[in-house]
Amino acid sequence: MKRIIEFLLLLVVLVIFLFFSRGKLEAFFYNQGNDYFEHSLYKEAIGSYGNALKINPQSWLAHLGLAEAYRENRDYDKAADEYNKALSINHFCVKAYQSLAEMYSQKGSHPEALSVISRARNQIPNNPEIIQASQECCYVFVVSTLNKSTELFLANKNAEAISLLKDTLKSCPDFAVGQYTLGYYYVYAKDYDNAEVSLKKALLIDPQFHYAHKLLSEVYFKKGDFEKELSSAKNALTLNNNDASICNDLALALMHLERYAEAITYLKKAVSLDPDNADYIYSLGSVYRDNKMFNQAISEYNKLRVLKNDYPNLHNDLADIYDNLNNHAQAVLEYQKETQYCQQELKNNPDNSVLLNNYAYALNGLGESEKAKKIIDGVINAHPRYRQAYLTLSKINEKMQNADLALMALEKAKQLSVGEAFIDNEISRLNKQPSPKAETQLEQKDTIYLKNGRQLQGEIKKEYPDKVVLEVWLGSSRGEVVFYRDSIERIDKAQD
């Protein structure tokens, strides 16, 4: 009996020893796992953490350590299982949420990463570490999407680029660069309303975002809201006072509002900041022209002629100015230069509507209105909403003594315009202008055929051994043009 009692007492002591040593054994394996992990012995760490869990399957620390070891060993599915087991035991384990979200993010599984963050925020609201993890996951997600959407955009798949970026920003809306890029895609798609929405979101996130202010000003310009364009452009200029392109944009808006003096100030600054920019010089010349400062306009256009003599419509603009100055001979020379340029360019781009419009305008200036009308009619048939073509058609009809048709073309141009008063001024001018006499059409004309294929009609006033002086008519005005004989193919004189 005594021996039985001693055995039972020994057994109780052994059970008590095993019970208390069990925790120490679990801690031993867990600490051993940590040591292996710190020495990058991940397989050994996995074994040790596993032994700890055999002793205590409810140890969230061991599950977390095992998850980290699996992750470093690139066994991501097992790592995810262990992170989730740790969280099922300890719902407030910040480290598990952070690491699991980071792992999904690094794998490119961004929706899964954001789902983990959402769980964390529900369990631990306002935790600064979870908020930081959320921002980091969103940053990686948005950057990844920006790279993919840019590839789509460059591959001319803009609709797909928009859809991809738009979906990402639904989950991660607080990224100014993402909103700005979406706005840029919308601008390219000419969806200016959605572009405005995206750019405003970008500026709510980052009011100092210079490029967002700048692009928003372009959106307002496209929408014809020049007052809002001015406001956005001025905001952009405040943030970057040395941005020549913003100075140019501001000036263009001011030109549409007919505030020419202010426009000139900004354009002068744009040209001073970027003196070799042909567009800025052309804009400055144009605002001088529109403000009836013709000598200054000619000066700027001549600078442009040196920089880029083939700038589109340059010679037509100069010709118009010379007509206003009653220098019709110089106007004819400029119209000729414009036709030569357009003819050369149209060989490679025969359907280019801008070139065809400029060509027709120049031909009309040279008195070849029938040919000009045929060209511009073709342009309008192909591009019925091309406003500039209707303005050119109006000039052609006016030259051909068709005032009613000229007014109709202006009215159509007005429908396609936003807040541009010069069209109303042209309509008023035509309504007040008496019907021109048609005698110039009935007059007999001499015709000079040039070797370059061009021909001009008028009256030969003087002939010399090396040159011929031809008087030409432009509307009710006359001017003389000199042609050297080595450029003349033949001359047909009008019969008396």
C-alpha positions as CSV (number, residue, x, y, z in Angstrom):
1,M,0.0,0.0,0.0
2,K,2.8,2.4,0.9
3,R,4.5,1.7,-2.5
4,I,1.3,2.4,-4.3
5,I,0.9,5.8,-2.5
6,E,4.5,6.6,-3.3
7,F,4.0,5.8,-7.0
8,L,0.9,7.9,-7.2
9,L,2.7,10.8,-5.5
10,L,5.5,10.4,-8.0
11,L,3.1,10.4,-10.9
12,V,1.4,13.6,-9.7
13,V,4.8,15.3,-9.3
14,L,5.7,14.2,-12.9
15,V,2.4,15.6,-14.3
16,I,3.0,18.8,-12.5
17,F,6.6,19.0,-13.8
18,L,5.5,18.3,-17.3
19,F,2.7,20.9,-17.1
20,F,5.0,23.7,-15.9
21,S,7.8,22.7,-18.2
22,R,5.4,22.6,-21.2
23,G,5.3,26.4,-21.3
24,K,9.1,26.6,-21.0
25,L,9.4,24.1,-23.9
26,E,7.1,26.1,-26.1
27,A,9.1,29.2,-25.3
28,F,12.3,27.3,-26.1
29,F,11.2,26.3,-29.6
30,Y,9.7,29.8,-30.2
31,N,12.9,31.6,-29.2
32,Q,14.9,29.0,-31.2
33,G,12.8,29.9,-34.2
34,N,13.5,33.6,-33.7
35,D,17.2,32.9,-33.5
36,Y,17.1,30.9,-36.7
37,F,15.1,33.7,-38.4
38,E,17.5,36.4,-37.4
39,H,20.3,34.4,-39.0
40,S,18.3,33.9,-42.2
41,L,17.9,30.1,-41.6
42,Y,14.3,30.2,-42.6
43,K,13.7,26.4,-43.0
44,E,15.1,25.7,-39.6
45,A,13.0,28.6,-38.2
46,I,9.9,27.0,-39.8
47,G,10.7,23.7,-38.0
48,S,11.1,25.4,-34.6
49,Y,8.0,27.5,-34.9
50,G,6.1,24.3,-35.9
51,N,7.4,22.5,-32.8
52,A,6.2,25.4,-30.6
53,L,2.7,25.2,-32.2
54,K,2.6,21.4,-31.6
55,I,2.9,22.2,-27.9
56,N,0.5,25.2,-28.1
57,P,-1.6,25.5,-31.3
58,Q,-3.1,28.8,-30.0
59,S,0.1,30.7,-29.8
60,W,-0.5,33.6,-32.1
61,L,3.2,34.7,-31.7
62,A,4.3,31.3,-33.1
63,H,1.8,31.6,-36.0
64,L,3.1,35.1,-36.7
65,G,6.8,33.9,-36.6
66,L,5.9,30.9,-38.8
67,A,4.2,33.3,-41.3
68,E,7.2,35.5,-41.5
69,A,9.5,32.6,-42.1
70,Y,7.3,31.2,-44.8
71,R,7.2,34.6,-46.4
72,E,11.0,34.9,-46.5
73,N,11.1,31.4,-47.9
74,R,8.8,32.6,-50.7
75,D,6.0,30.1,-49.7
76,Y,3.4,32.9,-49.9
77,D,0.2,30.8,-49.7
78,K,1.4,29.1,-46.4
79,A,2.5,32.5,-45.1
80,A,-1.0,33.9,-45.8
81,D,-2.6,31.0,-43.9
82,E,-0.4,31.6,-40.9
83,Y,-1.0,35.3,-40.8
84,N,-4.7,34.7,-40.9
85,K,-4.4,32.1,-38.1
86,A,-2.5,34.6,-36.0
87,L,-5.3,37.2,-36.6
88,S,-8.0,34.7,-35.8
89,I,-6.4,34.3,-32.3
90,N,-5.4,37.9,-31.9
91,H,-7.7,40.3,-33.8
92,F,-5.5,43.3,-32.8
93,C,-2.2,42.1,-34.1
94,V,-1.0,45.1,-36.0
95,K,2.1,43.4,-37.3
96,A,0.1,40.6,-38.9
97,Y,-2.1,43.0,-40.7
98,Q,0.9,45.1,-41.9
99,S,2.9,42.1,-43.1
100,L,0.0,40.4,-44.8
101,A,-1.0,43.5,-46.7
102,E,2.6,44.3,-47.6
103,M,3.1,40.7,-48.9
104,Y,0.0,41.0,-51.1
105,S,1.0,44.4,-52.3
106,Q,4.5,43.2,-53.3
107,K,3.0,40.3,-55.2
108,G,0.8,42.7,-57.1
109,S,-2.4,41.4,-55.5
110,H,-3.5,44.9,-54.6
111,P,-7.3,44.3,-54.0
112,E,-6.3,41.6,-51.5
113,A,-3.9,44.0,-49.8
114,L,-6.6,46.6,-49.5
115,S,-9.0,44.0,-48.2
116,V,-6.6,43.2,-45.3
117,I,-6.3,46.9,-44.5
118,S,-10.0,47.2,-44.5
119,R,-10.3,44.4,-41.9
120,A,-7.6,46.1,-39.8
121,R,-9.4,49.4,-39.8
122,N,-12.6,47.8,-38.7
123,Q,-10.7,46.1,-35.8
124,I,-8.3,48.9,-34.9
125,P,-9.8,52.2,-36.1
126,N,-7.5,55.2,-36.2
127,N,-4.4,53.2,-35.6
128,P,-1.5,55.3,-37.0
129,E,0.5,52.2,-38.1
130,I,-2.5,50.8,-40.0
131,I,-3.2,54.2,-41.6
132,Q,0.4,54.3,-42.7
133,A,0.2,50.8,-44.1
134,S,-3.0,51.8,-46.0
135,Q,-1.2,54.8,-47.6
136,E,1.8,52.6,-48.5
137,C,-0.5,49.9,-50.1
138,C,-2.4,52.6,-52.1
139,Y,0.8,54.2,-53.2
140,V,2.1,51.0,-54.6
141,F,-1.3,50.2,-56.2
142,V,-1.6,53.6,-57.9
143,V,2.0,53.6,-59.1
144,S,1.5,50.1,-60.6
145,T,-1.7,51.3,-62.3
146,L,-0.1,54.4,-63.6
147,N,2.6,52.4,-65.3
148,K,0.1,50.0,-66.8
149,S,-2.3,52.8,-67.9
150,T,0.6,54.7,-69.4
151,E,1.5,51.7,-71.5
152,L,-2.1,51.4,-72.7
153,F,-2.2,55.2,-73.4
154,L,1.0,55.0,-75.5
155,A,-0.5,52.0,-77.4
156,N,-3.5,54.2,-78.4
157,K,-5.8,52.4,-76.0
158,N,-6.9,55.5,-74.1
159,A,-10.4,54.1,-73.2
160,E,-8.7,51.1,-71.5
161,A,-6.2,53.4,-69.7
162,I,-9.0,55.5,-68.4
163,S,-11.0,52.5,-67.2
164,L,-8.0,50.9,-65.4
165,L,-7.0,54.1,-63.6
166,K,-10.5,55.1,-62.7
167,D,-11.1,51.7,-61.0
168,T,-7.9,52.0,-59.0
169,L,-8.8,55.6,-57.9
170,K,-12.1,54.3,-56.5
171,S,-10.2,52.4,-53.9
172,C,-7.3,54.9,-53.5
173,P,-8.7,58.3,-54.4
174,D,-6.3,60.5,-52.4
175,F,-3.5,60.6,-54.8
176,A,-3.1,63.9,-56.7
177,V,-0.9,62.5,-59.4
178,G,-3.3,59.7,-60.1
179,Q,-6.2,62.2,-60.4
180,Y,-4.1,64.5,-62.6
181,T,-3.2,61.7,-64.9
182,L,-6.8,60.6,-65.3
183,G,-7.6,64.2,-66.1
184,Y,-4.9,64.2,-68.7
185,Y,-6.4,61.0,-70.3
186,Y,-9.8,62.7,-70.4
187,V,-8.4,65.8,-72.1
188,Y,-6.8,63.6,-74.8
189,A,-10.3,62.0,-75.2
190,K,-11.8,65.5,-75.4
191,D,-14.0,64.6,-72.5
192,Y,-13.5,68.0,-70.8
193,D,-16.3,67.6,-68.2
194,N,-14.7,64.5,-66.7
195,A,-11.3,66.1,-67.1
196,E,-12.4,69.1,-65.0
197,V,-13.8,66.8,-62.3
198,S,-10.5,64.8,-62.0
199,L,-8.3,67.9,-62.0
200,K,-10.4,69.5,-59.3
201,K,-10.0,66.4,-57.2
202,A,-6.2,66.6,-57.7
203,L,-6.2,70.2,-56.5
204,L,-8.3,69.4,-53.4
205,I,-5.6,66.9,-52.5
206,D,-2.7,69.2,-53.4
207,P,-3.7,72.8,-53.9
208,Q,0.0,73.6,-54.8
209,F,-0.1,71.2,-57.8
210,H,1.2,73.5,-60.5
211,Y,0.6,71.2,-63.5
212,A,-3.0,70.5,-62.4
213,H,-3.8,74.2,-62.4
214,K,-2.1,74.5,-65.8
215,L,-4.1,71.6,-67.3
216,L,-7.3,72.8,-65.8
217,S,-6.8,76.2,-67.5
218,E,-6.4,74.3,-70.8
219,V,-9.7,72.5,-70.1
220,Y,-11.5,75.8,-69.5
221,F,-10.0,77.1,-72.7
222,K,-11.4,74.1,-74.7
223,K,-14.8,74.7,-73.0
224,G,-14.7,78.4,-73.9
225,D,-14.9,79.5,-70.3
226,F,-12.1,82.1,-70.6
227,E,-12.7,83.8,-67.2
228,K,-12.2,80.4,-65.4
229,E,-9.2,79.8,-67.7
230,L,-7.7,83.0,-66.6
231,S,-8.2,82.1,-62.9
232,S,-6.6,78.7,-63.2
233,A,-3.7,80.0,-65.3
234,K,-3.0,82.8,-62.8
235,N,-3.0,80.2,-60.0
236,A,-0.4,78.2,-62.0
237,L,1.7,81.2,-62.7
238,T,1.7,82.1,-59.0
239,L,3.2,78.7,-58.3
240,N,5.7,79.0,-61.1
241,N,6.4,82.5,-62.3
242,N,8.9,81.4,-64.9
243,D,6.5,79.2,-66.9
244,A,6.4,80.7,-70.4
245,S,3.7,78.3,-71.5
246,I,1.3,79.6,-68.8
247,C,2.1,83.2,-69.9
248,N,1.1,82.2,-73.4
249,D,-2.1,80.5,-72.2
250,L,-3.1,83.5,-70.2
251,A,-2.6,85.8,-73.2
252,L,-4.7,83.6,-75.4
253,A,-7.6,83.8,-72.9
254,L,-7.2,87.5,-72.7
255,M,-7.2,87.8,-76.5
256,H,-10.6,85.9,-76.6
257,L,-11.8,88.4,-74.0
258,E,-10.4,91.2,-76.2
259,R,-8.2,92.5,-73.4
260,Y,-5.3,93.0,-75.8
261,A,-3.1,95.2,-73.6
262,E,-3.0,92.6,-70.9
263,A,-2.4,89.9,-73.4
264,I,0.6,91.7,-74.9
265,T,2.1,92.0,-71.4
266,Y,2.0,88.2,-70.8
267,L,3.1,87.4,-74.3
268,K,6.1,89.7,-74.0
269,K,7.1,87.8,-70.9
270,A,6.6,84.4,-72.6
271,V,8.9,85.5,-75.4
272,S,11.5,86.8,-73.0
273,L,11.5,83.5,-71.1
274,D,11.6,81.4,-74.3
275,P,12.8,83.7,-77.2
276,D,13.2,80.8,-79.7
277,N,9.6,79.5,-79.3
278,A,7.9,80.1,-82.6
279,D,4.4,79.6,-81.1
280,Y,4.9,82.4,-78.6
281,I,6.3,84.8,-81.2
282,Y,3.4,84.0,-83.5
283,S,0.9,84.7,-80.6
284,L,2.5,88.0,-79.9
285,G,2.4,89.0,-83.6
286,S,-1.3,87.9,-83.7
287,V,-2.3,89.9,-80.7
288,Y,-0.6,93.0,-82.1
289,R,-2.5,92.4,-85.4
290,D,-5.8,92.0,-83.6
291,N,-5.1,95.2,-81.7
292,K,-4.5,97.0,-85.0
293,M,-0.8,97.5,-84.1
294,F,0.3,96.4,-87.6
295,N,3.9,97.6,-87.5
296,Q,4.6,95.8,-84.3
297,A,2.8,92.7,-85.7
298,I,5.0,92.8,-88.9
299,S,8.1,93.1,-86.7
300,E,7.2,89.9,-84.7
301,Y,6.1,88.0,-87.8
302,N,9.5,88.9,-89.4
303,K,11.2,87.5,-86.4
304,L,9.2,84.3,-86.9
305,R,10.1,84.3,-90.6
306,V,13.8,84.1,-89.7
307,L,13.1,81.4,-87.1
308,K,10.6,79.3,-89.0
309,N,9.7,80.7,-92.4
310,D,7.3,77.8,-93.1
311,Y,5.2,78.5,-89.9
312,P,1.6,77.6,-90.9
313,N,-0.5,80.6,-92.1
314,L,2.3,83.1,-91.4
315,H,2.3,84.5,-94.9
316,N,-1.5,84.8,-95.0
317,D,-1.4,86.8,-91.8
318,L,1.2,89.1,-93.2
319,A,-0.8,89.5,-96.4
320,D,-3.8,90.5,-94.4
321,I,-1.8,93.1,-92.6
322,Y,-0.4,94.5,-95.8
323,D,-3.9,94.7,-97.3
324,N,-4.9,96.7,-94.2
325,L,-2.0,99.0,-94.8
326,N,-2.9,99.3,-98.5
327,N,0.4,97.7,-99.5
328,H,-1.3,95.3,-102.0
329,A,1.8,94.4,-103.9
330,Q,3.5,93.1,-100.8
331,A,0.2,91.3,-99.9
332,V,0.3,89.5,-103.2
333,L,3.9,88.3,-102.6
334,E,2.9,87.0,-99.2
335,Y,-0.1,85.1,-100.6
336,Q,2.2,83.6,-103.2
337,K,4.6,82.4,-100.6
338,E,1.7,80.8,-98.7
339,T,0.5,79.0,-101.7
340,Q,4.0,77.7,-102.5
341,Y,4.3,76.4,-99.0
342,C,0.9,74.7,-99.0
343,Q,1.4,73.1,-102.4
344,Q,4.7,71.6,-101.2
345,E,3.2,70.3,-97.9
346,L,0.1,69.0,-99.6
347,K,2.2,66.6,-101.7
348,N,2.7,64.6,-98.5
349,N,-0.6,65.4,-96.8
350,P,-3.2,65.9,-99.5
351,D,-6.1,65.6,-97.1
352,N,-4.8,67.9,-94.4
353,S,-7.7,70.2,-93.6
354,V,-5.6,73.0,-92.1
355,L,-3.2,73.1,-95.1
356,L,-6.2,73.1,-97.5
357,N,-7.9,75.9,-95.7
358,N,-4.7,78.0,-95.7
359,Y,-4.2,77.3,-99.4
360,A,-7.7,78.3,-100.3
361,Y,-7.4,81.5,-98.3
362,A,-4.2,82.4,-100.1
363,L,-5.7,81.6,-103.5
364,N,-8.6,83.8,-102.7
365,G,-6.2,86.6,-101.8
366,L,-4.6,86.2,-105.2
367,G,-8.0,86.5,-107.0
368,E,-8.4,82.8,-107.8
369,S,-11.7,82.6,-105.8
370,E,-13.4,79.9,-107.9
371,K,-10.5,77.5,-107.3
372,A,-10.4,78.5,-103.6
373,K,-14.1,77.9,-103.2
374,K,-13.8,74.4,-104.8
375,I,-11.1,73.5,-102.3
376,I,-12.9,74.9,-99.2
377,D,-16.1,73.2,-100.2
378,G,-14.3,69.9,-100.1
379,V,-12.8,70.7,-96.7
380,I,-16.3,71.5,-95.3
381,N,-17.8,68.3,-96.8
382,A,-15.0,66.3,-95.1
383,H,-15.0,68.3,-91.8
384,P,-18.4,70.0,-91.4
385,R,-17.5,71.4,-87.9
386,Y,-14.2,73.0,-88.9
387,R,-14.9,76.6,-88.0
388,Q,-12.0,78.1,-89.7
389,A,-13.2,76.7,-93.0
390,Y,-16.4,78.7,-92.8
391,L,-14.5,81.9,-92.0
392,T,-12.4,81.3,-95.2
393,L,-15.6,80.5,-97.2
394,S,-17.0,83.8,-96.0
395,K,-14.0,85.7,-97.4
396,I,-14.2,83.8,-100.7
397,N,-17.9,84.6,-101.1
398,E,-17.3,88.2,-100.2
399,K,-14.6,88.4,-102.9
400,M,-17.0,86.8,-105.4
401,Q,-19.6,89.5,-104.6
402,N,-21.9,87.0,-102.8
403,A,-22.6,88.9,-99.6
404,D,-25.6,86.8,-98.5
405,L,-23.5,83.6,-98.8
406,A,-20.7,85.3,-97.0
407,L,-23.0,86.1,-94.1
408,M,-24.4,82.6,-94.0
409,A,-20.8,81.2,-93.7
410,L,-20.1,83.7,-90.8
411,E,-23.3,82.6,-89.0
412,K,-22.2,79.0,-89.3
413,A,-18.7,79.9,-87.9
414,K,-20.4,81.7,-85.1
415,Q,-22.4,78.6,-84.2
416,L,-19.1,76.7,-83.9
417,S,-17.5,79.4,-81.7
418,V,-17.6,80.4,-78.1
419,G,-17.6,84.0,-77.1
420,E,-15.5,85.4,-80.0
421,A,-16.7,88.9,-80.8
422,F,-14.7,89.3,-84.0
423,I,-17.2,87.2,-85.9
424,D,-20.1,89.5,-84.8
425,N,-17.9,92.4,-85.9
426,E,-17.5,90.8,-89.3
427,I,-21.2,90.2,-89.6
428,S,-21.9,93.8,-88.7
429,R,-19.4,95.0,-91.3
430,L,-20.9,92.9,-94.1
431,N,-24.5,94.0,-93.2
432,K,-23.4,97.7,-93.3
433,Q,-21.3,97.3,-96.5
434,P,-22.9,98.3,-99.7
435,S,-23.1,95.7,-102.5
436,P,-19.8,96.0,-104.4
437,K,-19.9,96.7,-108.0
438,A,-19.1,93.9,-110.3
439,E,-17.2,95.9,-113.0
440,T,-13.9,94.4,-112.0
441,Q,-15.1,91.0,-112.9
442,L,-16.1,92.3,-116.3
443,E,-12.9,94.1,-117.0
444,Q,-10.5,92.5,-119.5
445,K,-7.4,91.3,-117.8
446,D,-3.8,90.4,-118.9
447,T,-2.6,87.0,-117.6
448,I,1.0,86.2,-116.7
449,Y,1.8,82.5,-116.5
450,L,4.8,81.7,-114.3
451,K,7.2,78.8,-114.6
452,N,6.2,77.5,-111.2
453,G,2.6,76.8,-112.5
454,R,1.1,79.9,-110.9
455,Q,-0.8,82.5,-112.9
456,L,-1.9,86.1,-112.1
457,Q,-4.4,88.4,-113.8
458,G,-4.3,92.2,-114.0
459,E,-3.2,94.9,-116.3
460,I,0.4,95.2,-117.6
461,K,1.4,98.7,-116.9
462,K,5.1,98.6,-117.9
463,E,7.4,96.2,-119.7
464,Y,11.2,96.2,-119.5
465,P,13.7,93.8,-121.1
466,D,14.2,92.0,-117.8
467,K,10.9,92.5,-116.0
468,V,7.1,93.2,-116.3
469,V,5.0,95.4,-114.0
470,L,1.5,94.0,-113.4
471,E,-1.3,96.0,-111.7
472,V,-3.5,93.6,-109.7
473,W,-6.9,94.2,-108.1
474,L,-7.7,93.1,-104.6
475,G,-11.3,94.0,-104.0
476,S,-11.7,97.7,-104.7
477,S,-7.9,98.3,-104.2
478,R,-5.1,98.1,-106.7
479,G,-1.4,97.4,-106.4
480,E,1.6,96.7,-108.6
481,V,3.7,93.5,-108.7
482,V,7.0,93.1,-110.5
483,F,7.8,89.8,-112.3
484,Y,11.2,89.1,-113.7
485,R,11.1,87.5,-117.2
486,D,13.2,84.5,-116.2
487,S,10.3,83.4,-114.0
488,I,7.6,83.9,-116.7
489,E,6.4,81.1,-118.9
490,R,4.2,83.2,-121.2
491,I,2.0,86.3,-121.2
492,D,-1.5,86.4,-122.6
493,K,-2.7,90.0,-123.1
494,A,-6.3,91.0,-123.0
495,Q,-7.8,91.9,-126.4
496,D,-8.7,95.5,-126.9
